[in-house]
Amino acid sequence: MSEVHAARRSRLRDRRPTAGNEAALVSRSFNVRYLTGCSAPGAVLLLGADGHDTLLSPSGTAVDTRADPLGGTDGLRRVVLPGGTADAAVAAAELAASRSVAALAVEEHDLTVARHRALASAAPGLRLIDLGRAVEQQRLVKDEEELAALRTAAEITDQALGELLESILVGRTERHLALELERRLMDHGADGPAFPTSVATGRNSGRTGHRPTDRRVEEGDFLTVRLGARYRGYRCQIGRTFVIGPAPADWQIELYELVFAAQRAGREALAPGVEYREVDRAARQPLEGAGYGELLETGTGHGVGLEIGEDPRLSPAAMGKLDACVPVTVEPGVHLPGRGGVRIGDTLVVRPQADGGPELLTITTKELLAL
């Protein structure tokens, strides 16, 4: 399906109407993959204004397209650079200059100062301009092939988590449970975890980005899990909180119901045309109203796709509005220092109400289970 990648490159050219002879250099690895299907380390894409595009890969680098659901790099001129070539981006700039290109748009946000200087030095007659985040903006709205990969990633994630919940948890360490979850992801067909799996128990529960420790699961603990599968390059995310033991304490029920209400409000706010910050506000208000405002994070969700944490950002300062077919997470949480907390998160696809509203990809129950 190389035509999918060719169409993406064509759309990128259409999004950036240029005057004169201009080319673009795409160096950010996720963007190269999106536009070509190639995930070879160090590969760059030289995008010609005339539609002649070249993928340049370092010598000795295996071009891996197996994990891409949309096909390989057919339709591109592929150049494997000779040994000793230090940087494919520099080679691409030299190639652009040899084609009498007047200007080269580069991803300045991806380039170090030293690398930018190397490009200017290699092709001194070439005017370097900023491509900006044009590719990332194009990646916001997913096509059906991308969404299919995300659905499969979510199914794998739900399966792995569901199996863990059926096992004995008391006495096992956070680290061991995280490793088991990642093994189960692989068993069900994932290419790997979408990000480092987080398992947090007791006083650690509800913490953002908690790295699993050797703390053992105990009766009465909150157990917070955050994980996701990577399938053919696409990544999803789920967050759930459970109670260990026969029944939760009153304070655990109260806190859980509050976070659940916040997460539901954020989910229900998802619709095309809604501002990013309005979704954040919807999820944030119940928690702030209960007096937990100072314990909240700067955002309550983000986009997913080839990356975890890609655009858009759902935060108070985020600018922009949602489109249909944009997958995002909604994952509010509260951590009470010294006690623990609750975090609930899902991956959803923005859909108009006429199509049934947001499409929930991660379907593991959000009922407060006592395990």
MOJO-V314983 format. One record per residue. N is the residue number from 1. SS is DSSP state (alpha for helix, beta for strand, coil for the rest). NEAR is the number of other ideal C-beta (glycine too) atoms within 8 Angstrom. Layout:
# MOJO-V314983
n=<N,N>
ss=<SS,SS>
near=<NEAR,NEAR>
This chain:
# MOJO-V314983
n=<1,2,3,4,5,6,7,8,9,10,11,12,13,14,15,16,17,18,19,20,21,22,23,24,25,26,27,28,29,30,31,32,33,34,35,36,37,38,39,40,41,42,43,44,45,46,47,48,49,50,51,52,53,54,55,56,57,58,59,60,61,62,63,64,65,66,67,68,69,70,71,72,73,74,75,76,77,78,79,80,81,82,83,84,85,86,87,88,89,90,91,92,93,94,95,96,97,98,99,100,101,102,103,104,105,106,107,108,109,110,111,112,113,114,115,116,117,118,119,120,121,122,123,124,125,126,127,128,129,130,131,132,133,134,135,136,137,138,139,140,141,142,143,144,145,146,147,148,149,150,151,152,153,154,155,156,157,158,159,160,161,162,163,164,165,166,167,168,169,170,171,172,173,174,175,176,177,178,179,180,181,182,183,184,185,186,187,188,189,190,191,192,193,194,195,196,197,198,199,200,201,202,203,204,205,206,207,208,209,210,211,212,213,214,215,216,217,218,219,220,221,222,223,224,225,226,227,228,229,230,231,232,233,234,235,236,237,238,239,240,241,242,243,244,245,246,247,248,249,250,251,252,253,254,255,256,257,258,259,260,261,262,263,264,265,266,267,268,269,270,271,272,273,274,275,276,277,278,279,280,281,282,283,284,285,286,287,288,289,290,291,292,293,294,295,296,297,298,299,300,301,302,303,304,305,306,307,308,309,310,311,312,313,314,315,316,317,318,319,320,321,322,323,324,325,326,327,328,329,330,331,332,333,334,335,336,337,338,339,340,341,342,343,344,345,346,347,348,349,350,351,352,353,354,355,356,357,358,359,360,361,362,363,364,365,366,367,368,369,370,371>
ss=<coil,alpha,alpha,alpha,alpha,alpha,alpha,alpha,alpha,alpha,alpha,alpha,alpha,alpha,alpha,coil,coil,coil,coil,coil,coil,beta,beta,beta,beta,beta,coil,coil,alpha,alpha,alpha,alpha,alpha,alpha,alpha,alpha,coil,coil,coil,coil,coil,coil,coil,beta,beta,beta,beta,coil,coil,coil,coil,coil,coil,beta,beta,beta,beta,coil,coil,coil,coil,coil,coil,coil,coil,coil,coil,coil,coil,coil,coil,coil,coil,coil,coil,coil,beta,beta,beta,beta,coil,coil,coil,coil,coil,coil,coil,alpha,alpha,alpha,alpha,alpha,alpha,alpha,alpha,alpha,alpha,alpha,coil,coil,coil,coil,beta,beta,beta,beta,coil,coil,coil,coil,coil,coil,alpha,alpha,alpha,alpha,alpha,alpha,alpha,alpha,alpha,alpha,coil,coil,coil,coil,beta,beta,beta,beta,coil,coil,coil,alpha,alpha,alpha,alpha,alpha,alpha,coil,coil,coil,coil,alpha,alpha,alpha,alpha,alpha,alpha,alpha,alpha,alpha,alpha,alpha,alpha,alpha,alpha,alpha,alpha,alpha,alpha,alpha,alpha,alpha,alpha,coil,coil,coil,coil,coil,coil,coil,beta,alpha,alpha,alpha,alpha,alpha,alpha,alpha,alpha,alpha,alpha,alpha,alpha,alpha,alpha,coil,coil,coil,coil,beta,beta,coil,coil,coil,coil,beta,beta,beta,beta,alpha,alpha,alpha,coil,coil,coil,coil,coil,coil,coil,coil,coil,coil,coil,beta,coil,coil,coil,coil,coil,beta,beta,beta,beta,beta,beta,coil,beta,beta,beta,coil,coil,beta,beta,coil,coil,beta,beta,beta,beta,beta,beta,coil,coil,coil,coil,coil,coil,alpha,alpha,alpha,alpha,alpha,alpha,alpha,alpha,alpha,alpha,alpha,alpha,alpha,alpha,alpha,alpha,alpha,alpha,alpha,coil,coil,coil,coil,coil,coil,beta,alpha,alpha,alpha,alpha,alpha,alpha,alpha,alpha,alpha,alpha,alpha,alpha,alpha,alpha,coil,coil,coil,alpha,alpha,alpha,coil,coil,coil,beta,beta,beta,beta,beta,beta,coil,coil,coil,beta,beta,beta,beta,beta,beta,beta,beta,coil,coil,coil,coil,coil,beta,coil,coil,coil,coil,coil,beta,beta,beta,beta,coil,coil,beta,beta,beta,beta,coil,coil,coil,beta,beta,beta,beta,coil,beta,beta,beta,beta,beta,coil,coil,coil,alpha,alpha,alpha,coil,coil,coil,beta,beta,coil,coil,coil,coil,coil,coil,coil,coil,coil,beta,coil>
near=<7,12,7,11,16,9,8,11,12,9,9,14,10,7,8,10,4,7,4,6,8,13,14,12,18,13,12,10,9,10,14,16,13,11,13,13,12,15,13,11,7,9,17,13,16,14,13,10,10,4,7,6,11,13,16,13,15,12,10,4,11,4,10,8,11,4,8,13,9,9,10,8,13,6,7,12,7,9,10,7,10,5,5,5,11,4,9,13,14,12,12,14,14,10,12,14,12,6,8,6,12,8,13,16,11,15,15,9,7,6,12,5,6,6,10,12,8,11,17,10,7,10,12,6,4,14,6,9,9,7,13,7,8,10,14,10,9,12,14,10,9,11,8,5,10,12,12,9,13,19,9,11,17,15,8,14,16,12,10,16,14,9,9,13,9,5,6,5,11,8,6,9,11,14,10,8,15,14,8,9,15,12,8,12,15,9,7,10,7,13,8,9,12,13,8,6,12,13,14,14,16,9,7,13,17,15,10,7,5,10,6,12,8,6,9,8,14,9,6,7,13,15,15,21,17,11,17,16,18,12,14,9,13,14,17,16,17,17,13,11,17,12,15,15,10,3,6,10,7,6,6,12,10,8,12,12,9,14,16,11,9,15,16,8,12,17,12,9,11,14,11,10,5,11,9,15,12,9,18,16,9,11,18,14,10,11,16,10,6,7,5,10,8,4,8,11,6,4,11,15,14,13,13,18,12,10,8,10,6,12,10,12,10,16,11,9,5,13,5,7,8,16,9,10,11,13,15,16,12,16,13,16,15,15,12,10,5,4,6,14,15,15,17,14,16,14,16,14,13,14,12,8,7,4,7,6,10,11,8,8,13,12,7,9,5,7,4,12,8,10,9>
